[in-house]
Amino acid sequence: MRDWALEHGATHYTHWFQPLTGITAEKHDSFIVPTAEGRAVAEFSGKELIQGEPDASSFPSGGMRSTFEARGYTAWDPTSPPWLLEARNGATLVIPTAFVSWTGESLDKKTPLLRSIEALSKQALRILKLFGSRAERVMTTCGPEQEYFLIDRSFYFARPDLINAGRTLFGARPPKGQELEDQYFGAIPDRVLAFMHDVETELYKVGVPVKTRHNEVAPSQYELAPIFESANVATDHQMMTMETMRRLAPKYGLACLLHEKPFAGVNGSGKHLNWSMSDDLGNNLLNPGDTPHENIQFLVFCAAMLRAVNKWQGLLRFSIASAGNDHRLGANEAPPAIISIFLGDMLTDIFEQLAKGGAKRTKSGGILDTGVGVLPKLPRDAGDRNRTSPLAFTGNKFEFRAVSSNQSIAFPNIALNVAMTESLDYVATRLEEAVKGRGKDRKSLEQAVKELLTRLIKDNKQIIFNGNGYSDDWRKEAARRGLLNLTNTVDALPQLNRSDIIGIFEKYKVLSARELHARYEIAIETYVKTVNVEAQLMVLMSNRYILSAALEFQKNIAQSVKAVRDAGGSTREAKKVLDRVSKLVDDLRSRTDKLADSLEHHAESGEKHAKFMRDVVVPAMNALRDAGDQLELLVPHELWPLPTYREMLFIK
């Protein structure tokens, strides 16, 4: 590994890991080692490859470690390929690693992900064994679609909110937004396309299999998507992808925005996590085949997924909860906060048949004839797609559409893996017991599967919803079905403290109760800090940017009114404008003071503090933004101190 790195210009190596900050961490060490004779040689021992020791004291631990307890270890993950990080003056050998404390507790996102993959494999193999498979390992696979915004870098540096919070805290909606749908799949601007080419080239160098690029729905919004990989490698590659996009954007005079909702009033950004399972023989366990109603192995795994999502809704909702995602979930751009599954017409029809005692047919989509002679007749899928569903079956995988654009996909993967592990355990146990009592022939297995599928579908059919997830009717229907509707992060985070969720994490040795509670504490703290930073920024921007511009405009109007009145002209309409601006200035000042005051008188720490932020600070921020945005629509362009939406989103 050392020789390969040196041949390609590397001078240093780093143990690259993913702490609980949500980003990556690295400490670079040189290959150069002095000798006793005063010379220097390039060395790299097995110990240096396998284990590192970064300082763990300043990374979040959720109470597992005190500040003075500084020792932490990085451990080489040989299942994820190393790569070379190239810079202008050299390269660095990057070694993916796990990160644990001196006590052996996980301080990162990789360790529990690897544990969850192993746990799922063990339970899935029990089922495959019943079907006569020779597979020895099952892995989860995923392909995360990454949405992002690109804006001119000069605008980015002129917006303190974008620099410090990742989203615009003020900004009036422009006359033209995404109403005409002319951005979606449109021609990619030259500068953006050059950036995309460069990103793809750099990602190809380090083994990231990027496949797709296109314009997204909102102005200046784009998407990049890779080919499926094992979940562990895909998680590493996804973090590298975000780092690469951020690093290369300035080269083209651009800023890459990965926040879930950088601009109000237009679509936010998600990271659709396409998730499936494959065995080591190359078989996708969620591939229905040509006749799904006869593919009982597929139906068993698919029904297990229904049960997993229905039983562990709260865990899945926790996995995508954040202050940023609160701005996106439930709007007409992203799935609702209610977790449900879309199966499509074909699978829904099969499961309805199974619930009644047996499936005898597979619904066909037939052939699509466009009515144009020169165009080919196209095979049509048995059902449409549903972009409003949080978890949608899309051919041979489930698409977890509620994941947010800037988060690591590690915990959403862990949540899916753990939920599915428990469900596969349940299914395997029931089938093993049934077969044991009837004999191990194929007919006995098919009868046991038929009875189990009927029960699973009847018990979990409430999680299936193929309709419009944006509608108010669905919220009412979901309540009647008993589904959770955790509309915000503060409501969602306590799900991780449920005894049954703690129980399955401990049962399958993915996270201990202590490790799990640490992640809850960090999530609460992150929410509070995020809202606090945004609120302080709003106070600063209101006082130092917007108020001064509004007062200058107010003064200009007042001087104009006086000049017209002194000349004997009518000032009736001008005084209306002055009165309106004066009221907005007063509102801006009073709302700024109210927000600042709320930050000085917050509640206790922990969950109470988070609730205070949600119930007091966030509404105060919304009220202040409303006053600021109204002023933006009145203050002349030459006086307004911030780049506007119509500039940032449309100047490319």
N, C-alpha and C positions, 0 to 999 in steps of 0.2 A: 504493500500500500504506500509505503514511504517512497520507494523507487518510482512508482507511477506518478506520485504527486510532484517529486523533484523534477522528473522529466518534463512536466508541464508547467514548470516555473513556480511551484509552490515553495514558500519559505517558512510557512507556519501551518499549524493544524489547530482545530478547535473542536471541542465537544459541544455540539449544537443540541439544545434541549428546549422544551416547551413548558416553562413554569406556569403557575396559576395566575399570571398576569394577563393571559390571553394572547400574548405575543411570544416571540422566541428570544432566546438568550444565548450568548456565546462569549467565551474568553479565549483569546488567541495566544498560543505558545509557539515559540520558534523551534525548528528542528535543530538549530545550532547548539552544540554542547562543547564547552572548553575542555581540553585535555590537560593532563599534568605537565606536558611539555610546552604549554602555552599556545597550542594550536586549536583550531575549531573544526569539529566534524559534524556532519548531519546524522543524528541518531533518532530512532523512534522505537521504543521498546514495546513488547507485548503488553506490559502493564499500562503504559501510557495510552495504548489503543483501547484497552478494556475498561479502564477506570480513570476518572478525573475527580478533582475535588474543588469545585467552585465554592465561593462563600455563599451559604444559604440563608444568612441572617436577614438580608434585606428583601427577600422574596416573600410574597404573601403565603402564610401557612394556616390561616384560619384558627390560630390559637394552638396549633400542634407544636410550634417551636417558639421559644422566647427569643428576644433580640440578641441576647448574649450567647445563645446556642447556635453557633455559626457553621458547624460542619455539615456538609452535604456532599453526596456522591453522584457522579454521572456514570452510567453504565452503558457500554456500547450495545446498540441494537443491531445485530447482524442481519435482521430480516429487512432492513431498509438500506438501500445502497448509499454509500458515501458519494460525495461529489466535490468538484473544485469551484470555489467562489473566486471568480476572476475580477481583479481590480486593475487600475491603470498601471501600477508599478509592481504587480506580482499576483500571486494566487494563494489561496488558503485551502487546505484539505479540510472539508467539513464532514464530521462524523456524527450521524444521528445517535442520540443517546436518551436514556431514561434518566430521571432526576429524583433521588430519594434522600431522606434525612439520615442522620447517623443511627436513628432507631429503626430504619428500614421502612418508614412510612412514605407513601407517595406524595411528592411535592409538585407533581407535574400532571400532564394530560396523557402522555404516552403510556405510562405504566398501567393505569386502569384500563386503557384501550386494549393493550396486549392481553391483559388478564381476561377481559370480556370476550375477546375473540377465542381464546382457549376454552372458556366456559361454554360458549355456544357450540364450538366444535364437538365437545364431549357429548352434549345432549343431541345434537343433530345426527351424530354417528349412530346413536342408539336406534333412531328411526330408520336410517339408511340400512343398517344391519338387518332389520326386519324385512326389508325389500330385497335382500340378497346382494347389496352393494359391497364391492371390495375396497371402497374408499377408506383412507386412513386419517384423513383430515378434512375439515370444512372451514372455510374462511369467509368472512364477510367482505364484500366488494362494494366499491362506491365510485361515483363520478360526480363531483360537485360542480355545478354551473355557477360561475362567478359573475355577478353583475357589479358595475362600477360606473362612476362618472369621471369625465375628463373636462377640466376647464383651463382656461389660460392662466398661467402661473402668476401673472401680474395681478389678476383679480384675486387669486388666492391670498397673496401677501397683503392685499388691501382689506382683507376681512379678518379681524381678530377672532371672530367666532369660528371660522373655518380652520384657522391655524390651531386654536386651542381646544375646540370642541368637536371638530369634524363636520359640523352642520351649521347652517345659517340660522341664527336666533332671531334675526329680523329679516324682513324681505317681503315686499308686497307682490302679489301674483301679477305676472306680466299680462298684457292684453292677449298675447298668444302663448299658450302653454303646449299641451300635447293633444288639444282638442281635435286637430285634423288628422291625427295618427300618421303624419307624414314622416316621422323619424323612424318608426319601427321597420326594421329590415331595409331601410333606405340605403342609398349610396354612402359609403364610409368616407368622411372627409380625408383629404390627402395627408394632413399632419397626423391625424389619428391612425390612419392605415400604416404610416411609417412607424409609429410607436408600436402598433400591434405586431408588425413584422419583427421588430427588434426584440420585443418581449418573447415572441415565439422562438426566435433563434436562441436567445439566452436560456429559455426553458428546455429546448431540445438538447442543449449542451449538457444539462444536468439530469436528463432522463425524464422530464415531465412530458407526458404524451398529450399535449394540447391538440385539439381537433377542430373546434368550431369558434368562429368569431362573427359578430354581427351587431348592428345598431339595436338598442333596446327601445322601449316605448317612450320614455321621457326624453326631452331634448338633451343632448350631450351625455346620454347614458348608453352603455355598451355591455356586451357579454362575452366571456371566454369560457370554454368548456373543454375538459379533457376526456380521454377514453377511460373506461373502467380500469381500476387497479385494486389490489388488496386494500382494505380499509386503513391499515396502518401506514402503508406507503403513500396512499392517496392523501392522508392527513398531513404527512410531512410535505408532500408536494404542494398541497394547497397553501400551507404557510409560506413556502418558497415562492409560490405564484404571487401572493399578495406583496411580499417583500420585493420581488423583481419589478412588479408594476410601479410600486412607489419609487423605487430607485431609478428606474429608467425614464419616468415621466418628465423630470426636469430637463433631461437631454433634449426634449422637443418643446421646451417652453410650456409644459403642461403640469398640472397637479392632478394626481389620481385620488379621488374621494371614494372611500370604501364604507362610509357611514350608511346605516340603514335608511336614513331620511335626510340627506343633506339639504334638500329644497322642499319647502312646504308647498302643497298644491299640485305637485307632480309625483309620479310614481317613485317610490323608494326602491332600494336595492335588496335583493335576497340572494341566497346561495342555495339553490335547489339541490338537495342531497339525494342522488339516485342510489338506492341501497338494495343489495341482493345478497345471495349466498351461493357459493360454488364449492364443489369438492375438489380434491387433488387429482381427480381424473378428468377435470375440465368440464364438468356438468353444472350448468346453472340450475339450482334447485327451485327457482321460481319461473322456469321456462314452461309454459303450459303445453307446448307441442301443438300438433295440428288438431287433435281431438281432446281438449282439456277434460271433458266429462268422463273420459276413460282413463285419464292420467291420474290414478289415485295417489301416487306419491306426491305429485304437484299439489293436488287438492289438500292433502294432509298438511303440507308446509304452508300453503296459503291460508287455510283455516286456522292454523296455529298463529299466524300473523294477525288475523282478525281478533283472536282472543287476547294476544299480547297487547295490541293497541287499545282494546276496550278495557282490559283490566288495569293497564298501567298508563292511562291518559295523563294523570298528574305528573308522572316522571317525564313523559315526552314533552309536556308543556313546560316543565322546569328547564329542560335542556335547551330551549330556545328563548328563554326569558331574559330581557335586558332593558335598560332604560331606552336605548335606541330603538329596539324592536317594538316598544310600546307605540311609537309613532307610526308604525307600518302595519302591524297585525290588525285585521278588522276593517281596514280601509278598502276601497274598491280597487285594490292593486295587489293585495296579498291575501292569503288564507285568513279566516277568522281565528280567534284564540280558542275556539272550540275544536278539539281534536276529533276527526272522523276519517273514514276511509272511503275513497271512490274506487269501485271495482269495474265500472263500465257495464254496458248492457250484457255482454257475453257472459262474464263471470257471475254477475248478479243473477242472471237467468239460471245458470248451472247451480248456484247455491240455493236458489229458491226451489229448484227441483230436488236437491239433496234434502232440504228441510222437510219436504213432503214424502221422503222415503227413498229417493234414488234419482240419479241423473241419466237420462236416456238420449240426450242430443246436445250438440253444440251449435249455438246460434251463429249463422254466417253473415258476414257483411256483404257478400256478393261482389259484383263487378260494378265499378263506377264508369258510366259512359258519359263523357263530356258533351256529346252531340257534335263534336268537330271531327271530321273525317281524318285529318292528318294527325290527330292526337291519339296516343294509345289508350286502350281501355285499361283502367287501373283496378287492381285488387283493393277492395275497401275493407277496413277493419270492422269488426263486429259492433263496435261502439265508438262514440266520440271521446275526446279528451275533456278534462274538467280542470280549468286553471284556478278554480276557487277552493279546491280541496287541499287540506294540509298534508294528507297522505294519499297519493293517487297511484293505482296500479297502472303502469304504462308499458304493457307488452311482456316484459320478463323481469320487472323490478318494481319497487315502490319508490315514488318520488316524494321525499319529505320537503315540502315547499315552504315550510314556515321558518327554516333556518335563516339567520340574518347574514348580511353580506360581509361584515367585518369580523365575525366570530370564527374561532377554530371549529372545525367539524368534529373534533374529538369527542366532546360530550354528547352531542346528538347521536353519534355512532355508538357510544357506550350505552346510552339510554335504549336505543333500538336493540342492541346486542343483548343487554340484560333482560329486557322485557321479553324478547324472543327466546332467550335461554330458559327462562322460567316456564314459558308456554310450551316449548319443545319437551322439557322435562315432564310436564303434566301429560302431554300427548303420548310420549314414549312410555310412560308408566302405565297409562290406561291400555295402550295397545299390547304391551308386554303381558299384562295381566290377562287380557282377553285371549290372546294367542296361547298362553300357557294353559288356560282352561279348556281350549278347544282343539289343540293340536297346531303344528307349525306349517301346515300345508297352505298353499296360495289361497284356496277357497276360504279357509278359516280367517286368514288375514284380511281378505276383501270384505268379509262379513263384519269383522271387528271394525274395520275402517269406516264402512258404511254407517254403522250404528254411532260411532264416535263423531263422524262428520255431521250427522243429523243433530246430535246434541250440541256440538260446538256452534253450529250456525243458529240454532234456536236461542242459545244462551247469549250470543254476541251479535245478533243481527242489528241491534240498535246503533252499532258503530258505523254501519254502512249508510252512506248518504251520497247519492249521485246528482243531487240538484244544485241550486245556486247558493253557495256558501255565503254570498254577500247579503242575502235578503234578510229582512227582519223576521219573516216567517220561519226561517231556519233556526233563528235563535229561540223562538218560542217552541218550535218542534223539538229542538235539542233539549230544552228544559223538560219537556214532557217525557223524553226518552231517558232522562236522568244523566245526561252527559255533562261534564264539567264545562263551565264557561268562566275561566279565570282571565278576566279582561286586561289585567295589568301585571307587571312583574312582581309587585309587592304581594299580590294575592297568590301568585304562582310559586314563589320561592319556598314557602312553608311546606309544600308537597314533599320536599326532600327530607323533612323531619318525620314523615309518617312511619309508623313502626313496620308496616308491611314492606315499604320500599327499602328501609334499612335492612330488613330481614333478608330480602333476596340478594342485595349486594353482599351481605356477609355470607349467606349460604353458598354463593357461587364464587366467593373469595375474590371479588372485584375491588371492593373498597370496604374497609372496616367502618363501624359506626363513627369512630373518631375521625377517620379520613373523610367520610361523607359529610359529617357536621362541619368540618373545616371548609368544605366547598360551599355549604350554605352560608356560613359566616362571611366568606369572601364575596359571594354574590350580593349579599345585603350591603356590605361595605362598598362594593363597586357601584351599586345603584345610588347610594347616598352621595358618594364622591362625584359621580357623574353629574347628578342634578345640581349639586353644590357648585361645581365648576361652571356649569352653564348659567346658573343664576347670578353668580358673581360677575361673569362676563357680560350678562345683560345689563346689570347695574352700571358697569364700567362703560359699555358702549352707549347706553342711554345718556349718561352724564357727559361723556367726553366727545361724543360724535353727534348723536341725533339732537340732543337738546340745544347745543350751540348752533347747529344749522337751522333748527326751528326758530330759535330766538332771533337769528339774523333775518330770516324770512318775515317773522312777525314785525320786526323793526321796519323793514322795507315797506311792508303794507301800511303800517301806521304812518310812516312819512309820506307815502303816496296819498293816503286819505287826507292828511293835513294839507298837502299841497293842492289837491283838487278842491277841498273846502275853501281854502284861502283864495282860490281863483274863482270861487262862486259856482263851481260845478256840483253835480249830484254825487253824493258819496254813499247812497243807500246800499248798492250791491257790494261795493268795496268794503263797507263796514260789516256786511254779512260774512265776507271772506275772513276779515280780521277777527270777528267774533268766533268763527269756527276754528281758526288756527289757534287763537288764544285758549279756547276750551281744550283743544288737543294738547297744547303745551302744558296746561294745568293738569290734565289727566296723566300726561307722561311723567311729570314731576311727582305727583302724588302716588302713582303706581310704582315708580322707581323707589320712592321712599318706603312704600309698603313691602316691596320685595326685599330691599336691603334690611328692613326691620325684621322680617321673617327669618332671615339667615342668622340674626343675632339672638333670636329667642326660640331655638329649635328644641325639640323634645329630647328624651334620653337616647342613648345609643342603641344600636341593634334594630330590631324590627319596628319598635316605636318610632325611632328616628326616620326609618324608611317610610312609614305611614305618614308622618308629618310632612316629609318631602312631597309625597304624592298628593296629599289632601290640602296642603297649605301653599307650599312653595311652587309647585307646578301650575296650579291655577293662577297664582300671582304672576308667574312668567307669561302665561298665555294672555292675561289682561294687559301686561306691559307691551307685549308684542303687538297686540291689536292697535294700541295708540301709536306706536312707532310706525307700523305699516300704513296707517291712515295718513300720517304726516308725510311719508315717502311719496304718496300720490299727489301731494300738494306742493311740496318744497321744490323749487326749480332745480334742474339737473346740475347746474354749475355750483349750487350750494350743498347738494346732498353729498355727504362724505364717503359713502360706501358704494361699491359696484352693485348694480341692481340685477335682478333675475334676468331681465331682457338682455343684459350685456353678457352675464356669465354663461347663460344657457345657450345663447345663439351666436356669439362671436367665436368662431372655431378656427 
